[in-house]
Amino acid sequence: MSAATPTPGKALLSVKNLRVHFPIRGDSPWPWTAPRVLKAVDGVSFELHAGETLGIVGESGCGKSTLARALLNLVPITDGSVMWHGDEMRGASAAAWQTKRKAVQMIFQDPLASLDPRMTVAQIIGEPLRTHCPELTSVQHNEMVLAMMLRVGLTAQQINRYPHEFSGGQCQRIGIARALILKPQVVICDEPVSALDVSIQAQIINLLKELQAEMGLALVFIAHDLAVVKHISQRVMVMYLGRAMEVAHKHALYDTPHHPYTQALLAAIPVPDPRIERGKTLQLLQGDLPSPINQPSGCVFRTRCPKAIAQCAQAIPPLRQVAPQSQSACILD
């Protein structure tokens, strides 16, 4: 699948039919029983180009974080292709990944849990430099760490403090500084603001946008909040049970969503105007998210879809172009 609105030039990241499946053992009393399979990511494809942001949204358990980790080889890939800068990285050696990690970094969801409590801010931010730039002198190293601290909104007086002395927003600034100290081309943001207060979320989002414009970063931004994703992304991919339901430019997706799942997610966004909110027709999804171990046949969303027909159970609908800037995986489009 190609990007819905491709940017000219070679893709920094190209993902084709990516699958991450986990065998589930121990739930059967018989050792010869074949393990069941949990399909965390099941056939996702997309491209990411320089300077753009791809937002990834969906309910908890839809495979967003697993996808992010698979892109960095933090969980094993079952099938498919992950190409960084034109190089196939599925099955690549540790040495090959080491050369890529300088250009590809990650910001994690929990600001405090992602930082080593035994290390100072200077040690945390400077750790990537010690790994990838051992030729730097101690003076150069310290200057780069201090400059990055100041750039993300920290102060020089905080350089020798420990993570527990900071607020959640400050800890996330430390995580951002650590991710950007190597001046990467791509940053994967795994729900970087979900654990923060709303006012702090806005500060972190604005900081990421400023740094993206300044450094020419490409971002993969994962979140639950569709309003946040709209604010920072150029394109959006909506996931459900490990599959991509819709991929579109943000304006096309928010103005004219095609897939019923996307329509339901957007309908659930509260509107600040009380008059509009009271007059809005809710499209509540019925039932719970099915287990990724026992997925429905055909379209995985059909068991909760208000528009489902018998044909939806027969085959998995592929993503296909339904508008100039939109792709949808629904047979009704």
RODREN-402354 format. One line per 5 residues: number of its first residue (from 1); their letters; for each residue x, y, z of C-alpha. Coordinates in steps of 0.25 Angstrom, whole numbers, always signed. Layout:
residues N
NUM) a) X/Y/Z ~ ...
//
This chain:
residues 333
1) msaat) +0/+0/+0 ~ +5/+14/-3 ~ +3/+26/+5 ~ -10/+33/+3 ~ -3/+46/+0
6) ptpgk) +11/+43/-3 ~ +22/+53/-1 ~ +32/+54/-13 ~ +45/+47/-11 ~ +49/+33/-5
11) allsv) +42/+29/+7 ~ +50/+29/+20 ~ +41/+17/+25 ~ +33/+7/+17 ~ +25/-4/+24
16) knlrv) +18/-15/+16 ~ +9/-25/+21 ~ +15/-25/+35 ~ +10/-36/+44 ~ +14/-38/+59
21) hfpir) +8/-51/+64 ~ +10/-57/+78 ~ +8/-72/+81 ~ +0/-73/+94 ~ +4/-86/+101
26) gdspw) +0/-91/+115 ~ -15/-90/+113 ~ -17/-104/+110 ~ -15/-117/+119 ~ -9/-125/+107
31) pwtap) +5/-122/+103 ~ +3/-127/+89 ~ -8/-116/+86 ~ -3/-106/+76 ~ -2/-92/+83
36) rvlka) -12/-82/+79 ~ -8/-69/+72 ~ -10/-55/+77 ~ -10/-46/+65 ~ -5/-32/+71
41) vdgvs) -2/-26/+57 ~ -8/-33/+45 ~ -4/-28/+31 ~ -1/-13/+33 ~ +5/-5/+22
46) felha) +9/+10/+21 ~ +20/+19/+17 ~ +27/+31/+24 ~ +34/+42/+17 ~ +43/+53/+22
51) getlg) +37/+64/+30 ~ +23/+58/+31 ~ +15/+53/+43 ~ +7/+40/+42 ~ -3/+39/+53
56) ivges) -8/+25/+58 ~ -20/+24/+66 ~ -29/+13/+71 ~ -35/+7/+84 ~ -26/+1/+94
61) gcgks) -22/-13/+90 ~ -22/-10/+75 ~ -7/-12/+73 ~ -2/+2/+72 ~ +9/+1/+82
66) tlara) +13/-13/+77 ~ +14/-7/+63 ~ +23/+4/+69 ~ +32/-6/+76 ~ +33/-15/+63
71) llnlv) +38/-4/+55 ~ +50/-3/+64 ~ +52/-18/+66 ~ +48/-17/+80 ~ +38/-29/+78
76) pitdg) +40/-39/+67 ~ +34/-38/+54 ~ +26/-50/+49 ~ +24/-46/+34 ~ +25/-34/+25
81) svmwh) +35/-24/+22 ~ +41/-12/+29 ~ +50/-3/+21 ~ +58/+8/+27 ~ +64/+17/+17
86) gdemr) +63/+7/+6 ~ +69/-4/+15 ~ +61/-17/+19 ~ +62/-18/+34 ~ +54/-30/+36
91) gasaa) +64/-41/+41 ~ +76/-31/+41 ~ +87/-33/+50 ~ +90/-25/+63 ~ +101/-18/+56
96) awqtk) +92/-13/+45 ~ +82/-8/+55 ~ +93/-1/+63 ~ +96/+7/+50 ~ +81/+11/+49
101) rkavq) +78/+14/+63 ~ +85/+28/+62 ~ +75/+32/+51 ~ +63/+26/+58 ~ +59/+29/+72
106) mifqd) +47/+27/+81 ~ +39/+34/+92 ~ +31/+25/+101 ~ +18/+27/+108 ~ +21/+27/+123
111) plasl) +31/+39/+125 ~ +36/+34/+138 ~ +37/+19/+136 ~ +45/+21/+123 ~ +56/+28/+131
116) dprmt) +67/+21/+139 ~ +64/+26/+154 ~ +79/+23/+157 ~ +84/+33/+146 ~ +84/+48/+146
121) vaqii) +78/+56/+135 ~ +92/+59/+129 ~ +95/+44/+129 ~ +81/+40/+123 ~ +82/+50/+112
126) geplr) +96/+48/+109 ~ +95/+33/+109 ~ +92/+32/+93 ~ +105/+40/+91 ~ +113/+31/+99
131) thcpe) +108/+19/+90 ~ +108/+26/+77 ~ +118/+37/+78 ~ +130/+32/+86 ~ +140/+41/+79
136) ltsvq) +134/+53/+86 ~ +142/+60/+97 ~ +136/+62/+111 ~ +135/+77/+108 ~ +127/+74/+95
141) hnemv) +119/+64/+101 ~ +115/+73/+113 ~ +112/+85/+103 ~ +103/+76/+94 ~ +95/+71/+107
146) lamml) +93/+85/+112 ~ +89/+91/+99 ~ +78/+80/+97 ~ +73/+82/+111 ~ +71/+97/+109
151) rvglt) +65/+94/+96 ~ +54/+86/+102 ~ +51/+95/+113 ~ +60/+90/+124 ~ +70/+99/+132
156) aqqin) +85/+97/+134 ~ +82/+96/+149 ~ +75/+83/+147 ~ +86/+76/+140 ~ +90/+67/+152
161) ryphe) +76/+64/+158 ~ +70/+51/+157 ~ +56/+47/+150 ~ +48/+46/+163 ~ +51/+61/+165
166) fsggq) +43/+65/+153 ~ +28/+66/+149 ~ +23/+57/+138 ~ +24/+68/+128 ~ +38/+71/+131
171) cqrig) +41/+56/+131 ~ +35/+55/+117 ~ +44/+67/+113 ~ +56/+59/+118 ~ +51/+47/+109
176) iaral) +50/+56/+97 ~ +64/+62/+99 ~ +70/+48/+100 ~ +63/+44/+87 ~ +67/+56/+79
181) ilkpq) +82/+58/+85 ~ +86/+50/+73 ~ +79/+58/+63 ~ +71/+46/+57 ~ +62/+47/+44
186) vvicd) +51/+39/+50 ~ +44/+39/+64 ~ +34/+29/+68 ~ +25/+35/+79 ~ +17/+24/+86
191) epvsa) +6/+32/+93 ~ +16/+42/+99 ~ +5/+51/+105 ~ -6/+41/+110 ~ +0/+41/+124
196) ldvsi) +0/+57/+125 ~ -10/+67/+129 ~ -17/+74/+118 ~ -9/+87/+119 ~ +4/+80/+119
201) qaqii) +0/+72/+107 ~ -2/+85/+99 ~ +12/+89/+103 ~ +19/+76/+99 ~ +11/+75/+86
206) nllke) +15/+90/+83 ~ +30/+86/+86 ~ +30/+74/+77 ~ +24/+83/+66 ~ +35/+93/+68
211) lqaem) +46/+83/+68 ~ +40/+76/+56 ~ +41/+89/+48 ~ +54/+92/+53 ~ +61/+79/+51
216) glalv) +53/+74/+39 ~ +48/+62/+47 ~ +38/+51/+42 ~ +29/+46/+53 ~ +20/+34/+56
221) fiahd) +11/+39/+66 ~ +2/+29/+74 ~ -9/+34/+82 ~ -24/+31/+87 ~ -28/+46/+86
226) lavvk) -32/+49/+72 ~ -32/+64/+75 ~ -17/+63/+78 ~ -14/+55/+66 ~ -21/+65/+57
231) hisqr) -13/+76/+63 ~ +0/+70/+60 ~ -1/+60/+48 ~ -2/+61/+33 ~ -7/+47/+31
236) vmvmy) -15/+38/+40 ~ -16/+23/+41 ~ -28/+17/+49 ~ -25/+3/+54 ~ -34/-8/+60
241) lgram) -30/-21/+64 ~ -17/-20/+58 ~ -21/-16/+44 ~ -22/-2/+37 ~ -37/+2/+35
246) evahk) -34/+15/+29 ~ -22/+23/+24 ~ -24/+38/+20 ~ -20/+52/+20 ~ -24/+58/+33
251) halyd) -34/+68/+26 ~ -40/+57/+18 ~ -42/+48/+30 ~ -48/+58/+39 ~ -57/+64/+29
256) tphhp) -62/+52/+22 ~ -58/+39/+29 ~ -61/+27/+21 ~ -60/+15/+30 ~ -71/+12/+40
261) ytqal) -60/+11/+51 ~ -54/+24/+48 ~ -68/+30/+48 ~ -71/+25/+62 ~ -58/+30/+67
266) laaip) -60/+44/+62 ~ -74/+44/+67 ~ -69/+41/+81 ~ -61/+54/+81 ~ -67/+64/+91
271) vpdpr) -70/+78/+85 ~ -67/+90/+94 ~ -80/+97/+90 ~ -91/+92/+99 ~ -102/+94/+88
276) iergk) -95/+86/+78 ~ -92/+75/+88 ~ -106/+74/+92 ~ -111/+73/+78 ~ -101/+63/+73
281) tlqll) -105/+49/+70 ~ -96/+39/+77 ~ -91/+26/+69 ~ -88/+17/+81 ~ -81/+4/+78
286) qgdlp) -88/-8/+83 ~ -80/-19/+91 ~ -66/-20/+94 ~ -53/-21/+86 ~ -52/-36/+81
291) spinq) -40/-44/+86 ~ -28/-43/+77 ~ -27/-58/+79 ~ -41/-61/+73 ~ -43/-50/+63
296) psgcv) -56/-50/+55 ~ -55/-55/+41 ~ -55/-46/+29 ~ -55/-31/+34 ~ -50/-31/+48
301) frtrc) -59/-19/+51 ~ -72/-26/+46 ~ -77/-31/+60 ~ -78/-16/+65 ~ -81/-9/+52
306) pkaia) -95/-4/+50 ~ -94/-5/+35 ~ -90/-19/+35 ~ -96/-29/+24 ~ -94/-44/+22
311) qcaqa) -83/-41/+12 ~ -74/-35/+22 ~ -71/-49/+29 ~ -66/-55/+16 ~ -53/-48/+13
316) ipplr) -43/-38/+19 ~ -45/-25/+12 ~ -32/-19/+7 ~ -29/-4/+8 ~ -33/+2/-5
321) qvapq) -34/+16/-11 ~ -48/+22/-8 ~ -45/+37/-10 ~ -32/+45/-15 ~ -27/+46/-1
326) sqsac) -33/+34/+6 ~ -32/+19/+7 ~ -42/+10/+14 ~ -43/-5/+17 ~ -58/-6/+16
331) ild) -66/-13/+5 ~ -77/-3/+6 ~ -69/+8/+1
//
